């Protein structure tokens, strides 16, 4: 008797989760944004605020074909690594995602996050990933805030938007901000309200003041305040400056940046000086930096010094090497390495950053560092055609990782060492997978630049295989 073929197209039906449904689930691990992950009816469920090892009750808030999101309602079984967040608005502002997790556990999870990223994108599980370098006091470490303002019920608020909404949560007592930046936020907010200066309305694209940006030099104590406005006109400008100088006598400068566009970007192209110095000064080790309002500078100076020492160690400079610092910004890494290098070439597309980098070299007495405006991949390829050969290339790209053409240019340049500084383990691993064509990963060192958040920085050393 001939066997009848079975119908292989039929798939067992599964029970779908529904929005509003209350579920009880075990949490198995943390996701890349610090959310708890578990399974209900074979579906992945993300729960903010839940920790591995916990059993929780949660309400389904969002359902997609491959996953669902849920709001934590109750912890049935609590993790031993759970701690009480010190911030009163922690659950509402969305700025931190890990304050409820013991700090040592945060460091261990960040190392695991890096390991998972490299395993996913390189297929390698044998890479030398070191324990995450943390802080003795993982609070009050941020030297800069960028907080939008809004008028709510006649009151001016300055803070962060609650996750998934445009509801502004006042964060003027933020636990990870330097106390001085918190004080500035409160004083500026109250002074704007007192003077009845028009506040920006996002939907209507009306009003004047959009964002308050205080920045402090940890080493120098210099303080820069930038008000981002929709228009160049700033009502009661003179009175505003006088009151802020009186109430914040330690201010070094007050700037105004004009951003007329209907955009989520903070800064516009034009910045004018209202009072004081156009740039504040900061120091990292022996290097001095002049910072304009738009200039990028690492937000955690204490950990930045540790990170840059790791970069110097990985570069293994003897004084005879030519170093390329791609995505150089205001020259922080290049100037840190210059005293031990023969020559440093820094490259960045932002003209203001290169201007600051050149001034920073002069301020620090460094004469063997040059900085150029342009795309790193283009400048590097042009130089290669003229016989230029770097010994070390350092890259510190944005979260999106290196441009593919820069990765190809680095492979063509074939330096003995590539030191890759990254704030995103996923793009780091993807880019390293391309560089593995010619290089071997010798060391990966996670550094916690942003305690209480899901972010982790890495310093990765790649060595050419024929070395």
C-alpha positions, 0 to 999 in steps of 0.5 A: 500500500502506497503511503499518502504524502502528509500535508506539510503546510499546516502549522500548529496555531499559537495563542497570540498575546493581546494588548491589555492582557495581564501575564505572569512571566519569568525574566531570563536576561536583559536586552540591549536597552536594559529591559527584562526579557522573558517568554509568554506563549512562546513569544518574546516579551520585553518588560522595562524595569524587570531583572533576570531571575525575577518572576513578574506580573506585567500588562501587555502594551504593544504586540508585534509579530515577533515580540511584545512589550509589557508594563511591569505591574508587580514583582512576584519574585525579586532578584538579589541584584535589585536595588532601590533607585535614588532618583525620584523620577527614575521610572518616568524620565527615561534617561537611565534604565539600570538604576534598579540594578546593582552596580557590579551587576551592571558592569558584568552585564555590559561585558556580556552585551559586548560578548553577545554582539561579537558572537552574533556578528563575527561568529567568534566566542573566543575573543579576549573581552576583559571585565568592564572598568567601572567607577568608584562613585557612579553618580554625578559624572555628567559634565553637560546637560541638554534639556528641552523646555516647555510651558505646562500650566503656566510653569516652565519645565526643563527635563527629558521626555518620558519614554514613548511620549512628549510629556516632559519630566522635570529632571533638574535634580538628576542623580548622574548630572554634576550638581552645578549643571542641575543648579543652572537648569533650575535657575535658568528655568525659573528666570525664564518663567519670571521674565515671561520669555516665550517658550518654544511650542514644538507642535506649533513651531512657535515661541523662542527658547527651545533648549538649555545646555549647561556645561562644566569643566571638571578640572578648570571649573569653567562653566558655559551656558547655551540657550538654544532659540528658534529665532535670533531675537531673544526678548529681554536679552539684557535683563536675562543675562544680568539676572543669570550673572547675578544668580550664577556668579560662577558662569564663564560664558553665556551663549545663544545658538539659533535653530530655526528648523522644525527638527529634533536636532538640538543645535542650529548652525549659528552661535552668538556670544551674549556674555563672557568667553566664546569657549570654556577651557577643560583639561584631560591630563596634560592636554588643554581643550577649548570647547565651543557650545557645539564641540563634542567632548566626552561627558564623563571626564573621569572615565574618559581619562581611563579610556584614553590611557587604554587607547595609548596602551593599545597604540604602543607608541615609541615616538616613531609612529605616524598616527591617524585619528579619524572622527577626531572631534576637538582632537581629544584622542589625537592630542592625548597620543601626540607626545608619544608619536612622531606625527598625528593627523586628525580628521573630522567633517565638522569645521568648528571641531577642527578649529577647536582641535587646532587651538587645543594643540596650540594651548597644549604646546603640541606641535606634531599634530595636524587637523584637517576638515573632510571625510576621513576615508577620502583624505586617507585615500588621497594621502595613500596615493601620495605615499603616506602610510600610517603606522596606527589608525585610531577611530572613534565613530558615532553609534552608527559605526565607521563608514564602509569606505573608511573600513576599506581605506583602512584595509588598504592603508594596512597600518600595523595597529587599529585602535577602535573606540566605540559606543555601540557594541553591535556596530563595533562587532560588525565593523571588526568582522570586516577588518578581520580580513587582514587583522586579528582582535588582540583585546577588547576592553569595555569601559563604563562611561555612562553608569546607570544606563545601558551604554557601554564604551569599548577600546578594541585593539586589532593587529595586522595578521602578518605582524 
